[in-house]
Amino acid sequence: MKVVFRVDASIYIGSGHVMRCLVLADELKKRGAEVKFSCIAQQGDMIDFIEKRGYKVEVLHLGASIYVPSSPVDYVGWLRRSVIEDAKDFVATLISADLVITDHYAIGREWQDLVIDSMNCRLLAIDDLARCHRADLILDQTLGRLESDYNESKAPALVGSDYALLQPRFSIKREFALSKALSNDKPNVLISMGGVDAPNATLKALNILHPNVSANFTVLLSPRSPNFQQVATWCSRYSNVTHLDFVSDMAGLMLEHDIAIGAPGTTSWERACLGLPNVIVPLADNQQMISEELVKYGAAIKVDIEDIPSRLLSSYQTTLRHWEAFKLANLSICDGRGVKRVVFEIEQLFSVSDDSYCLEKATQQDIKQVYEWQCHSETRKYALNTNIPSWVEHHEWMYKKLQSPSDYFYMVIDKESGEKVGVVRLDRKRAGHYLVSIFIDPMSYGKGIASEVLKLVDLIYPDITLHAKVLKANLASQRLFQKACYQQTDEETYVRHPIY
């Protein structure tokens, strides 16, 4: 599969679009895709960075007439030229692709029409703004986004932070974050306002917090920022302030900190995955919805940039006082496995199989359906506990499971019919080890659903150790786990070690 990303970075756009595309590119490459990028050469373009990550970049060049964005929300101006000019240049430069992935606020249906008609390709549109697209698949990782927000596009939409594009190391580090406690000594505070931070929120925050709190500060700000030298000079004056201009392991850095002060961009999902309590400072209009949803979920306190002098200190103190609650709220938002879910959906676009299932997080609305399946004689026959639970017992048990930030509870969905046909659970035993449990709607036996579900689990959770407990008399389930390449360790126990 030949995949091309059409994405830009610049002094106007920042680096976030390119960085999340690189996460998706790495996973597609790992799955065997041939990946390249297409970017406009301009100030702050990150072309060298992309090439150093191992990808070929087809460079697009600005013409004689160059647009200059008139405001931070002049998204059309981000393209620096007309949409049609860009689309024609892209087609002439790339010629062919199986899948084009767009991640650009200036690129929408007009561009996509021309490219799809010219290249006869599939298209994935990554967006945050609920715009209209011509696409085979849409991805919007915004917390609280609804599929119906993209009804006008008439394409399947992957929405919400379950699909957040994070580096795989975040899901790995999450295993350690689950048991993290607040430091007994000085809190470690991470200040990260994004790659550019044009309004210099970084220094505004430091000037308020540093004189008033006892803490160790880490400031992450890249040389792309117009305020880089000013911030670097300020940080060098203090022994308890460390300035970093780049970090290769953001997950590791976040895990070392107790609280973050930052902009609510992609790093919102990174902080959430690791349960890092944070105060958010929105720096762009497109970050407002993220901010509102994070506050609604109890995961962060929002402080507008003009309110930093009056509200940041008290917000920081409140976050520390309620640290554990903020941690749990963040952990419930994102598990760091979104890129694997997205790649599965991309591969489904090119699949020739008629059988297609997906996993959907169970909710309180599923409690009754799961209870009906749990009470069925075929389900109880080989259950580890054959006693039928009472409704009260079941409701209490499942409600608690759904609230757990460390366990996973999925409904199995038949994508063709939309019907729920089973359940798969991963219950955490210890860091990196989970007990897998699976049962199928008795009305859907004999369709090979359980086998397909275990393949999905392998795709989304390749990096952990899975354990399964199967009664000796349950020959069908014994064969199921053997076929799925689980190793039998005794008569009733199977294990699947990390795949990679």
Stockholm file with secondary structure:
# STOCKHOLM 1.0

chainA/1-500         MKVVFRVDASIYIGSGHVMRCLVLADELKKRGAEVKFSCIAQQGDMIDFIEKRGYKVEVLHLGASIYVPSSPVDYVGWLRRSVIEDAKDFVATLISADLVITDHYAIGREWQDLVIDSMNCRLLAIDDLARCHRADLILDQTLGRLESDYNESKAPALVGSDYALLQPRFSIKREFALSKALSNDKPNVLISMGGVDAPNATLKALNILHPNVSANFTVLLSPRSPNFQQVATWCSRYSNVTHLDFVSDMAGLMLEHDIAIGAPGTTSWERACLGLPNVIVPLADNQQMISEELVKYGAAIKVDIEDIPSRLLSSYQTTLRHWEAFKLANLSICDGRGVKRVVFEIEQLFSVSDDSYCLEKATQQDIKQVYEWQCHSETRKYALNTNIPSWVEHHEWMYKKLQSPSDYFYMVIDKESGEKVGVVRLDRKRAGHYLVSIFIDPMSYGKGIASEVLKLVDLIYPDITLHAKVLKANLASQRLFQKACYQQTDEETYVRHPIY
#=GR chainA/1-500 SS CEEEEEECCBTTTBSHHHHHHHHHHHHHHHTTCEEEEEEECCTTCCHHHHHHTTCEEEEECCCSSCCCCSSTTCTGGGGSSCHHHHHHHHHHHHCCCSEEEEECTTCCHHHHHHHHHHHCCEEEEECSSCCCCCCSEEEECCTTCCGGGGGGGTSCEEESGGGCCCCHHHHHHHHHHTTCCCCSSSCEEEEECCSCCTTCHHHHHHHHHTTTCCCEEEEECCTTSTTHHHHHHHHTTCTTEEEESCCSCHHHHHHTCSEEEECSSTHHHHHHHTTCCEEECCCSGGGHHHHHHHHHTTSEEECCGGGHHHHHHHHHHHHHHTHHHHHHHHHTTCCSCHHHHHHHHHHHHTCCCSCCEEEEECCGGGHHHHHHHHHSHHHHHTCSSCSCCCHHHHHHHHHHHHHCSSCEEEEEEETTTCCEEEEEEEEEEETTEEEEEEEECGGGTTSCHHHHHHHHHHHHCTTSEEEEECCTTCHHHHHHHHHTTCEEEETTEEEECCCC
#=GC SS_cons         CEEEEEECCBTTTBSHHHHHHHHHHHHHHHTTCEEEEEEECCTTCCHHHHHHTTCEEEEECCCSSCCCCSSTTCTGGGGSSCHHHHHHHHHHHHCCCSEEEEECTTCCHHHHHHHHHHHCCEEEEECSSCCCCCCSEEEECCTTCCGGGGGGGTSCEEESGGGCCCCHHHHHHHHHHTTCCCCSSSCEEEEECCSCCTTCHHHHHHHHHTTTCCCEEEEECCTTSTTHHHHHHHHTTCTTEEEESCCSCHHHHHHTCSEEEECSSTHHHHHHHTTCCEEECCCSGGGHHHHHHHHHTTSEEECCGGGHHHHHHHHHHHHHHTHHHHHHHHHTTCCSCHHHHHHHHHHHHTCCCSCCEEEEECCGGGHHHHHHHHHSHHHHHTCSSCSCCCHHHHHHHHHHHHHCSSCEEEEEEETTTCCEEEEEEEEEEETTEEEEEEEECGGGTTSCHHHHHHHHHHHHCTTSEEEEECCTTCHHHHHHHHHTTCEEEETTEEEECCCC
//
